[in-house]
Amino acid sequence: MTYQIRIAGFGGQGVMVLGQMLAWSATKVGLNAMFVPTYGPETRGGTANCMVTISKDRIYSPVFIDADYFIAFNEPSYNKFKDQIKKDGTIIYNSTLIHNVPKADNLIPIAATEIAMNIGEPRSVNIVLLGEFLRKTKLFEEKTILEALEFYLGAKKETIEVNRKALKSK
């Protein structure tokens, strides 16, 4: 079992936090994980993407070309990486910001920005997309992800509650 996941969006959208949470969660449950961040020239607003590899076996290279899963936050990121997916790979994308996507079984639209706005936390787009990824893969239990949320985003009750909502929203 090996998952190679690319996550991409604008800097400041939570791309890196999502990748770190996946890698952290994997190690928490005894899997091997590698997280490779890549930033554009700007920290906020520029392109940001990361590669996460999760496996039961040793990981010999943290870098890959074609992903099993691609989580796209915005249209420029989608356009840049949409062709770097394995033949049987899956793309989960923010359909609020990404338009003109052909219908296909391996393309999963989720109105992440709209959902995040509706639950009252526009910064939770990454967690909405994470929830869809977890529904698709069943990779981690909710408890593990909630621990990762607490580790990366803090233990404040309101933060945990709004992100729990985001995780379950679709």
DSSP file (Angstrom, degrees, kcal/mol; ACC not computed):
  #  RESIDUE AA STRUCTURE BP1 BP2  ACC     N-H-->O    O-->H-N    N-H-->O    O-->H-N    TCO  KAPPA ALPHA  PHI   PSI    X-CA   Y-CA   Z-CA
    1    1 A M              0   0    0      0, 0.0    55,-1.8     0, 0.0    56,-0.4   0.000 360.0 360.0 360.0 114.4    0.0    0.0    0.0
    2    2 A T  E     -A   55   0A   0     53,-0.2     2,-0.5    54,-0.1    53,-0.2  -0.997 360.0-165.2-137.1 132.8    1.5    3.3   -1.1
    3    3 A Y  E     -A   54   0A   0     51,-3.2    51,-2.6    -2,-0.4     2,-0.6  -0.976   1.0-167.8-115.9 126.8   -0.2    6.6   -1.7
    4    4 A Q  E     -A   53   0A   0     -2,-0.5    64,-2.5    49,-0.2    65,-2.0  -0.971  17.0-176.1-113.2 117.4    1.5    9.4   -3.6
    5    5 A I  E     -Ab  52  69A   0     47,-3.2    47,-2.9    -2,-0.6     2,-0.4  -0.949  15.7-164.2-123.0 127.2   -0.4   12.6   -3.1
    6    6 A R  E     -Ab  51  70A   0     63,-2.6    65,-2.8    -2,-0.5     2,-0.4  -0.929   8.2-171.3-107.1 136.7    0.2   16.0   -4.7
    7    7 A I  E     +Ab  50  71A   0     43,-2.4    43,-2.4    -2,-0.4     2,-0.3  -0.995  11.3 173.8-126.6 131.1   -1.5   19.0   -3.1
    8    8 A A  E     +Ab  49  72A   0     63,-2.4    65,-2.9    -2,-0.4    66,-0.4  -0.998  14.7 111.4-146.2 145.1   -1.4   22.4   -4.9
    9    9 A G  E     -A   48   0A   0     39,-2.6    39,-3.0    -2,-0.3     2,-0.2  -0.937  64.7 -45.0-176.9-165.2   -2.9   25.9   -4.5
   10   10 A F  E >   -A   47   0A   0     -2,-0.3     3,-1.7    37,-0.2     5,-0.4  -0.544  67.6 -93.1 -80.3 150.9   -1.9   29.4   -3.7
   11   11 A G  T 3  S+     0   0    0     35,-3.7    34,-2.0     1,-0.2    -1,-0.1  -0.414 114.4  34.3 -59.2 137.7    0.4   30.2   -0.8
   12   12 A G  T 3  S+     0   0    0     32,-0.2    -1,-0.2    -2,-0.1    32,-0.1   0.320  88.0 100.3  96.6  -7.4   -1.8   30.8    2.3
   13   13 A Q  S <  S-     0   0    0     -3,-1.7   113,-0.5   112,-0.1    -2,-0.1   0.528 101.1-102.2 -87.5  -5.7   -4.6   28.4    1.4
   14   14 A G  S  > S+     0   0    0     -4,-0.2     4,-2.2   111,-0.1     5,-0.2   0.664  76.8 138.1  95.1  17.4   -3.3   25.7    3.8
   15   15 A V  H  > S+     0   0    0     -5,-0.4     4,-2.1     1,-0.2     5,-0.1   0.945  75.9  42.8 -59.0 -50.7   -1.6   23.5    1.2
   16   16 A M  H  > S+     0   0    0      1,-0.2     4,-2.9     2,-0.2     5,-0.2   0.886 112.0  53.1 -68.1 -39.0    1.4   22.8    3.3
   17   17 A V  H  > S+     0   0    0      2,-0.2     4,-2.7     1,-0.2    -1,-0.2   0.912 108.6  51.2 -62.0 -41.2   -0.5   22.3    6.5
   18   18 A L  H  X S+     0   0    0     -4,-2.2     4,-2.0     2,-0.2    -2,-0.2   0.933 112.0  46.4 -61.7 -45.6   -2.7   19.7    4.7
   19   19 A G  H  X S+     0   0    0     -4,-2.1     4,-2.3     1,-0.2    -2,-0.2   0.912 113.3  48.9 -62.5 -43.2    0.4   17.9    3.5
   20   20 A Q  H  X S+     0   0    0     -4,-2.9     4,-2.9     1,-0.2     5,-0.2   0.896 109.6  52.5 -64.0 -39.9    2.0   18.0    6.9
   21   21 A M  H  X S+     0   0    0     -4,-2.7     4,-2.6    -5,-0.2    -1,-0.2   0.893 109.3  49.4 -64.2 -39.5   -1.1   16.7    8.6
   22   22 A L  H  X S+     0   0    0     -4,-2.0     4,-2.1     2,-0.2    -2,-0.2   0.941 114.4  44.5 -64.3 -46.3   -1.3   13.7    6.2
   23   23 A A  H  X S+     0   0    0     -4,-2.3     4,-2.1     2,-0.2    -2,-0.2   0.921 114.6  48.9 -64.3 -43.8    2.3   12.8    6.8
   24   24 A W  H  X S+     0   0    0     -4,-2.9     4,-2.1     1,-0.2    -1,-0.2   0.921 111.0  50.3 -61.0 -45.4    2.0   13.3   10.6
   25   25 A S  H  X S+     0   0    0     -4,-2.6     4,-1.4    -5,-0.2    -1,-0.2   0.886 108.1  53.9 -61.7 -39.6   -1.2   11.2   10.7
   26   26 A A  H  <>S+     0   0    0     -4,-2.1     5,-2.9     1,-0.2     3,-0.4   0.936 110.8  44.3 -61.8 -46.8    0.6    8.4    8.8
   27   27 A T  H ><5S+     0   0    0     -4,-2.1     3,-1.3     1,-0.2    -1,-0.2   0.850 107.2  61.2 -67.7 -31.4    3.5    8.2   11.2
   28   28 A K  H 3<5S+     0   0    0     -4,-2.1    -1,-0.2     1,-0.3    -2,-0.2   0.847 108.1  43.2 -61.7 -34.4    1.0    8.4   14.1
   29   29 A V  T 3<5S-     0   0    0     -4,-1.4    -1,-0.3    -3,-0.4    -2,-0.2   0.247 127.5 -95.8 -99.0  13.3   -0.6    5.1   13.0
   30   30 A G  T < 5S+     0   0    0     -3,-1.3    -3,-0.2     1,-0.3     2,-0.2   0.617  82.0 127.7  89.6  13.0    2.7    3.4   12.2
   31   31 A L      < -     0   0    0     -5,-2.9     2,-0.3    -6,-0.2    -1,-0.3  -0.575  61.4-110.2 -94.6 164.2    3.0    4.1    8.5
   32   32 A N  E     +C   55   0A   0     23,-3.0    23,-2.5    25,-0.2     2,-0.3  -0.713  41.6 178.5 -89.0 145.4    6.0    5.6    6.7
   33   33 A A  E     -C   54   0A   0     -2,-0.3     2,-0.4    21,-0.2    21,-0.2  -0.999  19.2-168.1-150.7 147.3    5.6    9.1    5.3
   34   34 A M  E     -C   53   0A   0     19,-2.1    19,-2.4    -2,-0.3     2,-0.4  -0.997   6.4-163.0-134.9 141.1    7.5   11.8    3.5
   35   35 A F  E     -C   52   0A   0     -2,-0.4    17,-0.2    17,-0.2   -15,-0.0  -0.991   5.6-175.8-125.8 123.2    6.5   15.4    2.9
   36   36 A V  E     -C   51   0A   0     15,-2.8    15,-2.3    -2,-0.4     2,-0.2  -0.938  10.6-159.6-123.7 108.1    8.2   17.5    0.3
   37   37 A P  E     -C   50   0A   0      0, 0.0     2,-0.4     0, 0.0    13,-0.2  -0.594   6.6-171.0 -86.6 148.6    7.1   21.2    0.1
   38   38 A T  E     -C   49   0A   0     11,-2.5    11,-2.8    -2,-0.2     2,-0.3  -0.981   6.4-167.2-138.0 125.8    7.6   23.4   -3.0
   39   39 A Y  E     -C   48   0A   0     -2,-0.4     9,-0.2     9,-0.2     4,-0.1  -0.839  14.8-134.0-113.6 148.8    7.0   27.1   -2.9
   40   40 A G        -     0   0    0      7,-2.3     6,-0.1     2,-0.4    -1,-0.1  -0.170  50.4 -79.8 -80.4-172.8    6.7   29.7   -5.6
   41   41 A P  S    S+     0   0    0      0, 0.0     2,-0.3     0, 0.0    -1,-0.0   0.755 115.6  59.3 -66.5 -24.4    8.5   33.0   -5.4
   42   42 A E        -     0   0    0      1,-0.1    -2,-0.4     5,-0.1     3,-0.1  -0.807  69.7-148.8-105.4 147.7    5.9   34.5   -3.1
   43   43 A T  S    S+     0   0    0     -2,-0.3     2,-0.5     1,-0.2    -1,-0.1   0.947  89.3  33.7 -77.0 -50.7    5.0   33.1    0.3
   44   44 A R  S    S+     0   0    0      1,-0.1    -1,-0.2   -32,-0.1   -32,-0.2  -0.919 130.9   9.5-108.8 128.4    1.3   34.3    0.2
   45   45 A G  S    S+     0   0    0    -34,-2.0    -1,-0.1    -2,-0.5    -2,-0.1   0.106 103.1 103.6  96.0 -22.5   -0.5   34.3   -3.1
   46   46 A G  S    S-     0   0    0      1,-0.1   -35,-3.7   -36,-0.1    -1,-0.4  -0.309  86.1 -74.8 -83.5 175.0    2.2   32.5   -5.1
   47   47 A T  E     +A   10   0A   0    -37,-0.2    -7,-2.3    -3,-0.1     2,-0.4  -0.491  51.1 179.5 -72.8 136.5    2.0   28.9   -6.1
   48   48 A A  E     +AC   9  39A   0    -39,-3.0   -39,-2.6    -9,-0.2     2,-0.3  -0.999   6.2 161.9-135.2 136.8    2.6   26.3   -3.4
   49   49 A N  E     -AC   8  38A   0    -11,-2.8   -11,-2.5    -2,-0.4     2,-0.3  -0.989  12.6-167.4-149.0 158.9    2.5   22.6   -3.8
   50   50 A C  E     -AC   7  37A   0    -43,-2.4   -43,-2.4    -2,-0.3     2,-0.4  -0.975  15.1-137.6-144.0 159.0    3.7   19.6   -1.9
   51   51 A M  E     -AC   6  36A   0    -15,-2.3   -15,-2.8    -2,-0.3     2,-0.5  -0.969  17.8-171.3-117.3 132.7    4.2   15.9   -2.4
   52   52 A V  E     -AC   5  35A   0    -47,-2.9   -47,-3.2    -2,-0.4     2,-0.5  -0.991   2.7-168.4-125.3 128.2    3.3   13.4    0.3
   53   53 A T  E     -AC   4  34A   0    -19,-2.4   -19,-2.1    -2,-0.5     2,-0.4  -0.975   5.6-177.2-116.5 129.8    4.1    9.7    0.1
   54   54 A I  E     +AC   3  33A   0    -51,-2.6   -51,-3.2    -2,-0.5     2,-0.3  -0.992  14.8 156.1-126.9 130.8    2.5    7.4    2.6
   55   55 A S  E     -AC   2  32A   0    -23,-2.5   -23,-3.0    -2,-0.4   -53,-0.2  -0.998  50.5-137.7-154.1 152.6    3.4    3.7    2.6
   56   56 A K  S    S+     0   0    0    -55,-1.8     2,-0.1    -2,-0.3   -54,-0.1   0.761  97.3  59.2 -74.7 -28.0    3.5    0.5    4.7
   57   57 A D  S    S-     0   0    0    -56,-0.4   -25,-0.2     1,-0.2    -2,-0.1  -0.394 107.1 -73.3 -95.1 173.0    6.9   -0.1    3.1
   58   58 A R        -     0   0    0     -2,-0.1     2,-0.6     1,-0.1    -1,-0.2  -0.326  42.7-133.9 -61.3 148.1   10.1    1.9    3.1
   59   59 A I        -     0   0    0      1,-0.1   -26,-0.1    -4,-0.1    -1,-0.1  -0.940  21.4-177.1-108.3 117.8   10.0    5.0    0.9
   60   60 A Y  S    S+     0   0    0     -2,-0.6    -1,-0.1     1,-0.3    -2,-0.0   0.706  71.0  25.8 -91.9 -20.8   13.1    5.3   -1.1
   61   61 A S        -     0   0    0      1,-0.1    -1,-0.3   -27,-0.0   -27,-0.1  -0.978  56.5-157.9-143.3 130.6   12.4    8.6   -2.8
   62   62 A P  S    S+     0   0    0      0, 0.0     2,-0.4     0, 0.0   -26,-0.1   0.610  76.5  79.2 -79.3 -10.2   10.3   11.4   -1.6
   63   63 A V        +     0   0    0    -11,-0.0     2,-0.3   -10,-0.0    -2,-0.0  -0.780  54.1 167.5-103.7 141.2    9.8   12.7   -5.2
   64   64 A F        -     0   0    0     -2,-0.4     3,-0.1     1,-0.1   -11,-0.0  -0.953  29.1-148.7-143.4 162.9    7.5   11.4   -7.8
   65   65 A I  S    S+     0   0    0     -2,-0.3     2,-0.5     1,-0.3    -1,-0.1   0.872  84.8  40.1 -97.6 -55.8    6.1   12.5  -11.2
   66   66 A D  S    S-     0   0    0     19,-0.1    19,-0.3   -61,-0.0    -1,-0.3  -0.844  77.3-147.6-103.5 130.6    2.6   11.0  -11.4
   67   67 A A  E     - d   0  85A   0     17,-2.0    19,-3.0    -2,-0.5   -62,-0.2  -0.560  18.9-143.9 -94.6 155.1    0.4   11.0   -8.3
   68   68 A D  E    S+     0   0A   0    -64,-2.5    22,-2.6     1,-0.3     2,-0.4   0.827  96.3  21.6 -76.5 -37.2   -2.2    8.6   -7.1
   69   69 A Y  E     -bd   5  90A   0    -65,-2.0   -63,-2.6    20,-0.2     2,-0.4  -0.989  65.3-167.8-133.5 140.6   -4.2   11.5   -5.8
   70   70 A F  E     -bd   6  91A   0     20,-2.3    22,-2.8    -2,-0.4     2,-0.6  -0.992   4.8-164.0-127.9 123.1   -4.1   15.2   -6.7
   71   71 A I  E     -bd   7  92A   0    -65,-2.8   -63,-2.4    -2,-0.4     2,-0.5  -0.933  13.2-165.9-108.6 112.0   -5.9   17.7   -4.4
   72   72 A A  E     -bd   8  93A   0     20,-2.5    22,-2.0    -2,-0.6   -63,-0.2  -0.871  17.6-177.7-108.2 125.3   -6.3   21.0   -6.3
   73   73 A F        +     0   0    0    -65,-2.9     2,-0.3    -2,-0.5   -64,-0.2   0.768  69.2  12.0 -88.8 -29.3   -7.2   24.2   -4.5
   74   74 A N  S  > S-     0   0    0    -66,-0.4     4,-2.4     1,-0.1     5,-0.1  -0.923  78.1-100.2-148.6 168.9   -7.4   26.6   -7.5
   75   75 A E  H  > S+     0   0    0     22,-0.6     4,-3.0    -2,-0.3     5,-0.3   0.901 114.8  52.2 -64.3 -45.8   -7.5   26.7  -11.3
   76   76 A P  H  > S+     0   0    0      0, 0.0     4,-1.8     0, 0.0    -1,-0.2   0.909 114.0  45.5 -58.7 -38.6   -3.8   27.6  -12.0
   77   77 A S  H  > S+     0   0    0      2,-0.2     4,-2.0     1,-0.2    -2,-0.2   0.907 112.2  51.0 -68.9 -42.0   -2.7   24.7   -9.8
   78   78 A Y  H  X S+     0   0    0     -4,-2.4     4,-2.1     1,-0.2    -1,-0.2   0.948 111.9  47.2 -58.2 -50.0   -5.2   22.3  -11.4
   79   79 A N  H  < S+     0   0    0     -4,-3.0     4,-0.3     1,-0.2    -1,-0.2   0.854 111.7  51.4 -62.2 -35.6   -4.0   23.3  -14.9
   80   80 A K  H  < S+     0   0    0     -4,-1.8    -1,-0.2    -5,-0.3    -2,-0.2   0.878 125.3  21.6 -69.9 -38.6   -0.3   22.9  -13.9
   81   81 A F  H >< S+     0   0    0     -4,-2.0     3,-2.2     1,-0.1    -2,-0.2   0.454  88.2 102.3-113.8  -1.6   -0.6   19.4  -12.4
   82   82 A K  T 3< S+     0   0    0     -4,-2.1     3,-0.2     1,-0.3    -1,-0.1   0.763  86.7  49.4 -59.4 -25.8   -3.7   17.8  -13.9
   83   83 A D  T 3  S+     0   0    0     -4,-0.3     2,-0.6     1,-0.2    -1,-0.3   0.462  91.9  79.6 -92.3  -0.7   -1.7   15.7  -16.3
   84   84 A Q  S <  S+     0   0    0     -3,-2.2   -17,-2.0   -18,-0.1     2,-0.4  -0.415  71.8 107.9-102.1  56.5    0.7   14.5  -13.6
   85   85 A I  E    S-d   67   0A   0     -2,-0.6   -17,-0.2   -19,-0.3   -19,-0.1  -0.981  74.4-104.9-132.7 141.7   -1.6   11.8  -12.3
   86   86 A K  E >   -     0   0A   0    -19,-3.0     3,-2.3    -2,-0.4   -19,-0.1  -0.200  38.8-103.5 -62.7 159.3   -1.4    8.0  -12.7
   87   87 A K  E 3  S+     0   0A   0      1,-0.3    -1,-0.1   -21,-0.0   -19,-0.0   0.859 125.7  34.3 -53.4 -39.7   -3.8    6.4  -15.2
   88   88 A D  E 3  S+     0   0A   0      2,-0.1    -1,-0.3    18,-0.0    -2,-0.1   0.146  98.2 125.3-101.5  18.7   -6.0    5.2  -12.4
   89   89 A G  E <   -     0   0A   0     -3,-2.3     2,-0.4   -22,-0.1   -20,-0.2  -0.197  52.4-131.1 -76.5 169.1   -5.4    8.3  -10.2
   90   90 A T  E     -d   69   0A   0    -22,-2.6   -20,-2.3    17,-0.0     2,-0.5  -0.956   7.2-154.6-126.4 138.8   -8.0   10.6   -8.7
   91   91 A I  E     -de  70 107A   0     15,-3.3    17,-3.5    -2,-0.4     2,-0.6  -0.966   5.9-169.4-114.2 121.8   -8.2   14.4   -8.7
   92   92 A I  E     -de  71 108A   0    -22,-2.8   -20,-2.5    -2,-0.5     2,-0.3  -0.953  21.7-179.6-106.1 122.6  -10.2   16.0   -5.9
   93   93 A Y  E     -de  72 109A   0     15,-2.4    17,-2.3    -2,-0.6     2,-1.2  -0.931  38.4-112.0-134.3 152.4  -10.7   19.7   -6.8
   94   94 A N  E >>  - e   0 110A   0    -22,-2.0     4,-1.7    -2,-0.3     3,-1.2  -0.658  29.3-170.0 -78.4  97.4  -12.2   22.8   -5.4
   95   95 A S  T 34 S+     0   0    0     15,-1.5    16,-0.2    -2,-1.2    -1,-0.2   0.588  78.6  70.5 -72.3  -9.0  -15.1   23.3   -7.8
   96   96 A T  T 34 S+     0   0    0     14,-0.5    -1,-0.3     1,-0.1    15,-0.1   0.864 117.0  21.2 -69.3 -35.5  -15.8   26.8   -6.4
   97   97 A L  T <4 S+     0   0    0     -3,-1.2     2,-0.6   -24,-0.2   -22,-0.6   0.554 115.8  70.5-109.9 -12.1  -12.6   28.1   -7.9
   98   98 A I     <  +     0   0    0     -4,-1.7     2,-0.2   -24,-0.1     3,-0.2  -0.938  61.3 170.7-115.1 120.1  -11.9   25.5  -10.7
   99   99 A H        +     0   0    0     -2,-0.6    -3,-0.0     1,-0.2    -2,-0.0  -0.666  48.8  42.6-120.9 173.3  -14.2   25.5  -13.7
  100  100 A N        +     0   0    0     -2,-0.2    -1,-0.2     1,-0.2     0, 0.0   0.882  69.8 153.7  56.5  44.2  -14.4   23.9  -17.2
  101  101 A V        -     0   0    0     -3,-0.2    -1,-0.2    -6,-0.1     3,-0.0  -0.886  45.1-119.6-102.0 130.1  -13.3   20.5  -15.9
  102  102 A P        -     0   0    0      0, 0.0     2,-0.4     0, 0.0     5,-0.0  -0.318  30.5-106.3 -65.8 152.1  -14.5   17.6  -18.0
  103  103 A K        +     0   0    0      3,-0.0     2,-0.3     5,-0.0     5,-0.1  -0.670  55.9 149.5 -79.7 130.2  -16.7   15.0  -16.3
  104  104 A A    >   -     0   0    0     -2,-0.4     3,-1.6     3,-0.3    -3,-0.0  -0.979  56.6-113.1-157.1 154.4  -14.9   11.8  -15.5
  105  105 A D  T 3  S+     0   0    0     -2,-0.3    -1,-0.1     1,-0.3    -2,-0.0   0.799 115.8  52.4 -61.0 -30.1  -15.0    9.1  -12.9
  106  106 A N  T 3  S+     0   0    0    -16,-0.1   -15,-3.3    -3,-0.0     2,-0.6   0.403  92.6  85.9 -90.8   4.4  -11.6   10.1  -11.5
  107  107 A L  E <   -e   91   0A   0     -3,-1.6    -3,-0.3   -17,-0.2   -15,-0.2  -0.924  57.9-171.6-108.2 118.7  -12.5   13.8  -11.1
  108  108 A I  E     -e   92   0A   0    -17,-3.5   -15,-2.4    -2,-0.6     2,-0.3  -0.901   6.7-158.9-115.5 105.8  -14.2   14.6   -7.8
  109  109 A P  E     +e   93   0A   0      0, 0.0     2,-0.4     0, 0.0   -15,-0.2  -0.625  13.4 175.5 -81.9 139.4  -15.6   18.2   -7.5
  110  110 A I  E     -e   94   0A   0    -17,-2.3     2,-2.8    -2,-0.3   -15,-1.5  -0.959  33.5-134.1-142.5 126.7  -16.2   19.6   -4.1
  111  111 A A     >  +     0   0    0     -2,-0.4     4,-2.7    59,-0.2     5,-0.2  -0.380  42.9 162.1 -76.7  65.5  -17.3   23.2   -3.6
  112  112 A A  H  >  +     0   0    0     -2,-2.8     4,-2.7     1,-0.2    -1,-0.2   0.863  67.6  47.5 -61.9 -43.7  -14.7   23.6   -0.8
  113  113 A T  H  > S+     0   0    0     -3,-0.3     4,-2.3     2,-0.2    -1,-0.2   0.932 114.7  47.3 -65.2 -44.2  -14.6   27.4   -0.7
  114  114 A E  H  > S+     0   0    0      2,-0.2     4,-2.3     1,-0.2    -2,-0.2   0.915 113.5  48.0 -61.7 -44.4  -18.4   27.7   -0.7
  115  115 A I  H  X S+     0   0    0     -4,-2.7     4,-1.8     2,-0.2    -2,-0.2   0.927 110.8  51.0 -62.7 -45.8  -18.7   25.0    2.1
  116  116 A A  H  <>S+     0   0    0     -4,-2.7     5,-2.3     1,-0.2     4,-0.4   0.900 111.2  48.6 -60.2 -41.3  -16.0   26.7    4.2
  117  117 A M  H ><5S+     0   0    0     -4,-2.3     3,-1.1     1,-0.2    -1,-0.2   0.908 109.2  53.7 -64.4 -41.4  -17.9   30.1    3.9
  118  118 A N  H 3<5S+     0   0    0     -4,-2.3    -1,-0.2     1,-0.3    -2,-0.2   0.805 107.6  49.4 -66.5 -30.1  -21.2   28.4    4.8
  119  119 A I  T 3<5S-     0   0    0     -4,-1.8    -1,-0.3    -5,-0.1    -2,-0.2   0.497 119.6-111.2 -88.2  -1.3  -19.7   26.9    8.0
  120  120 A G  T < 5S+     0   0    0     -3,-1.1    -3,-0.2    -4,-0.4    -2,-0.1   0.635  91.2  94.4  88.9  14.4  -18.3   30.3    8.9
  121  121 A E    > < -     0   0    0     -5,-2.3     3,-2.2    -6,-0.2    -2,-0.1  -0.710  43.8-178.7-140.0  88.0  -14.6   29.6    8.5
  122  122 A P  G >  S+     0   0    0      0, 0.0     3,-0.8     0, 0.0    -5,-0.2   0.721  81.5  65.4 -60.9 -20.4  -13.2   30.6    5.1
  123  123 A R  G 3  S+     0   0    0      1,-0.2     3,-0.5    -7,-0.2     4,-0.2   0.494  83.2  78.0 -78.9  -1.8   -9.7   29.3    6.1
  124  124 A S  G <>  +     0   0    0     -3,-2.2     4,-2.2     1,-0.2     3,-0.3   0.229  54.7 109.8 -94.4  16.4  -11.0   25.7    6.4
  125  125 A V  H <> S+     0   0    0     -3,-0.8     4,-2.3     1,-0.2    -1,-0.2   0.909  78.4  53.4 -54.3 -43.7  -11.0   25.0    2.6
  126  126 A N  H  > S+     0   0    0     -3,-0.5     4,-2.2  -113,-0.5    -1,-0.2   0.863 108.2  49.2 -62.2 -35.7   -8.1   22.7    3.1
  127  127 A I  H  > S+     0   0    0     -3,-0.3     4,-2.4     2,-0.2    -1,-0.2   0.860 108.0  53.6 -74.2 -34.7   -9.9   20.7    5.8
  128  128 A V  H  X S+     0   0    0     -4,-2.2     4,-1.6     2,-0.2    -2,-0.2   0.939 112.1  45.1 -61.1 -46.4  -13.0   20.4    3.6
  129  129 A L  H  X S+     0   0    0     -4,-2.3     4,-2.2     1,-0.2    -2,-0.2   0.879 110.5  54.6 -65.7 -37.7  -10.8   19.0    0.8
  130  130 A L  H  X S+     0   0    0     -4,-2.2     4,-2.7     1,-0.2    -1,-0.2   0.913 104.5  55.0 -59.6 -43.3   -9.1   16.7    3.3
  131  131 A G  H  X S+     0   0    0     -4,-2.4     4,-2.2     1,-0.2    -1,-0.2   0.900 108.2  47.9 -57.8 -42.2  -12.5   15.4    4.4
  132  132 A E  H  X S+     0   0    0     -4,-1.6     4,-2.1     2,-0.2    -1,-0.2   0.909 110.6  51.7 -66.4 -41.6  -13.3   14.4    0.8
  133  133 A F  H  X S+     0   0    0     -4,-2.2     4,-2.7     1,-0.2     5,-0.3   0.919 111.2  47.8 -59.0 -44.1   -9.9   12.7    0.4
  134  134 A L  H  X S+     0   0    0     -4,-2.7     4,-2.8     1,-0.2    -2,-0.2   0.864 109.0  52.9 -68.3 -35.9  -10.5   10.7    3.6
  135  135 A R  H  < S+     0   0    0     -4,-2.2    -1,-0.2    -5,-0.2    -2,-0.2   0.894 114.3  44.0 -63.7 -38.0  -14.0    9.7    2.4
  136  136 A K  H  < S+     0   0    0     -4,-2.1    -2,-0.2    -5,-0.2    -1,-0.2   0.914 128.1  25.4 -72.3 -44.3  -12.5    8.4   -0.8
  137  137 A T  H  < S-     0   0    0     -4,-2.7    -3,-0.2    -5,-0.2    -2,-0.2   0.755  79.0-149.1 -95.1 -26.5   -9.4    6.6    0.7
  138  138 A K     <  +     0   0    0     -4,-2.8    -4,-0.1    -5,-0.3    -3,-0.1   0.850  46.5 147.9  54.3  35.4  -10.5    5.8    4.2
  139  139 A L        +     0   0    0     -6,-0.2     2,-0.3    -5,-0.2    -5,-0.1   0.871  58.8  20.0 -70.1 -40.1   -6.8    6.2    5.0
  140  140 A F  S    S-     0   0    0     -6,-0.1     2,-0.2     3,-0.0    -1,-0.1  -0.940  77.7-114.1-132.6 153.1   -7.2    7.5    8.6
  141  141 A E    >>  -     0   0    0     -2,-0.3     4,-1.6     1,-0.1     3,-0.6  -0.491  35.9-111.3 -76.9 155.7   -9.9    7.5   11.3
  142  142 A E  H 3> S+     0   0    0      1,-0.2     4,-2.8     2,-0.2     5,-0.2   0.865 116.1  62.0 -55.9 -38.5  -11.4   10.8   12.3
  143  143 A K  H 3> S+     0   0    0      1,-0.2     4,-1.9     2,-0.2    -1,-0.2   0.897 103.1  49.0 -56.4 -43.1   -9.7   10.6   15.7
  144  144 A T  H <> S+     0   0    0     -3,-0.6     4,-1.9     2,-0.2    -1,-0.2   0.913 112.5  47.1 -65.0 -43.5   -6.2   10.6   14.1
  145  145 A I  H  X S+     0   0    0     -4,-1.6     4,-2.8     1,-0.2    -2,-0.2   0.882 109.2  54.1 -68.0 -37.8   -7.0   13.6   11.9
  146  146 A L  H  X S+     0   0    0     -4,-2.8     4,-2.2     1,-0.2    -1,-0.2   0.879 107.7  51.0 -64.1 -35.8   -8.5   15.5   14.8
  147  147 A E  H  X S+     0   0    0     -4,-1.9     4,-2.3    -5,-0.2    -1,-0.2   0.900 110.5  49.1 -64.4 -40.2   -5.2   14.9   16.7
  148  148 A A  H  X S+     0   0    0     -4,-1.9     4,-2.7     2,-0.2     5,-0.3   0.905 109.5  52.2 -65.2 -41.4   -3.3   16.2   13.7
  149  149 A L  H  X S+     0   0    0     -4,-2.8     4,-3.1     1,-0.2     5,-0.4   0.924 111.1  47.1 -58.9 -45.0   -5.6   19.3   13.6
  150  150 A E  H  X S+     0   0    0     -4,-2.2     4,-1.4     3,-0.2    -2,-0.2   0.904 112.7  49.5 -64.1 -41.5   -4.9   19.9   17.3
  151  151 A F  H  < S+     0   0    0     -4,-2.3    -2,-0.2     1,-0.2    -1,-0.2   0.913 123.5  29.4 -64.2 -44.2   -1.2   19.5   16.7
  152  152 A Y  H  < S+     0   0    0     -4,-2.7    -2,-0.2    -5,-0.1    -3,-0.2   0.791 132.2  29.9 -89.8 -30.1   -1.0   21.9   13.8
  153  153 A L  H  < S-     0   0    0     -4,-3.1    -3,-0.2    -5,-0.3     3,-0.2   0.495 111.9-100.7-112.9  -5.2   -3.8   24.3   14.4
  154  154 A G     <  -     0   0    0     -4,-1.4    -1,-0.2    -5,-0.4    -2,-0.1  -0.154  25.6 -91.9 103.3 161.1   -4.0   24.4   18.2
  155  155 A A        +     0   0    0     -4,-0.1    -1,-0.1    -2,-0.1    -5,-0.1   0.291  69.1 136.3 -96.4   8.8   -6.2   22.9   20.9
  156  156 A K     >  -     0   0    0     -3,-0.2     4,-2.3     1,-0.1     3,-0.3  -0.361  57.3-133.0 -60.4 133.4   -8.8   25.7   21.1
  157  157 A K  H  > S+     0   0    0      1,-0.2     4,-2.6     2,-0.2     5,-0.2   0.884 104.3  51.7 -56.8 -42.7  -12.2   24.2   21.3
  158  158 A E  H  > S+     0   0    0      1,-0.2     4,-2.2     2,-0.2    -1,-0.2   0.863 109.6  50.5 -66.0 -34.5  -13.7   26.5   18.7
  159  159 A T  H  > S+     0   0    0     -3,-0.3     4,-1.9     2,-0.2    -2,-0.2   0.936 112.8  45.5 -66.5 -46.1  -10.9   25.7   16.2
  160  160 A I  H  X S+     0   0    0     -4,-2.3     4,-2.2     1,-0.2    -2,-0.2   0.915 113.6  50.1 -63.2 -43.8  -11.3   22.0   16.7
  161  161 A E  H  X S+     0   0    0     -4,-2.6     4,-2.1    -5,-0.2    -2,-0.2   0.924 111.0  46.5 -64.9 -45.9  -15.1   22.2   16.3
  162  162 A V  H  X S+     0   0    0     -4,-2.2     4,-2.2     1,-0.2    -1,-0.2   0.886 115.2  47.5 -66.3 -36.4  -15.2   24.3   13.1
  163  163 A N  H  X S+     0   0    0     -4,-1.9     4,-2.5     2,-0.2    -1,-0.2   0.824 107.4  55.5 -74.0 -30.0  -12.6   22.0   11.6
  164  164 A R  H  X S+     0   0    0     -4,-2.2     4,-1.4     2,-0.2    -2,-0.2   0.915 109.9  47.8 -63.1 -42.0  -14.5   18.9   12.6
  165  165 A K  H  X S+     0   0    0     -4,-2.1     4,-1.0     1,-0.2     3,-0.3   0.931 111.8  49.5 -61.1 -46.3  -17.5   20.5   10.8
  166  166 A A  H >< S+     0   0    0     -4,-2.2     3,-0.6     1,-0.2    -2,-0.2   0.895 107.5  54.8 -61.0 -41.1  -15.3   21.2    7.7
  167  167 A L  H 3< S+     0   0    0     -4,-2.5    -1,-0.2     1,-0.2    -2,-0.2   0.844 113.4  41.1 -60.9 -35.6  -13.9   17.6    7.8
  168  168 A K  H 3< S+     0   0    0     -4,-1.4    -1,-0.2    -3,-0.3    -2,-0.2   0.553  94.4 105.3 -91.6  -8.7  -17.5   16.2    7.6
  169  169 A S    <<        0   0    0     -4,-1.0   -37,-0.1    -3,-0.6   -38,-0.1  -0.453 360.0 360.0 -78.9 144.1  -18.9   18.7    5.1
  170  170 A K              0   0    0     -2,-0.2   -59,-0.2   -55,-0.1    -1,-0.1   0.292 360.0 360.0-152.4 360.0  -19.5   17.8    1.5
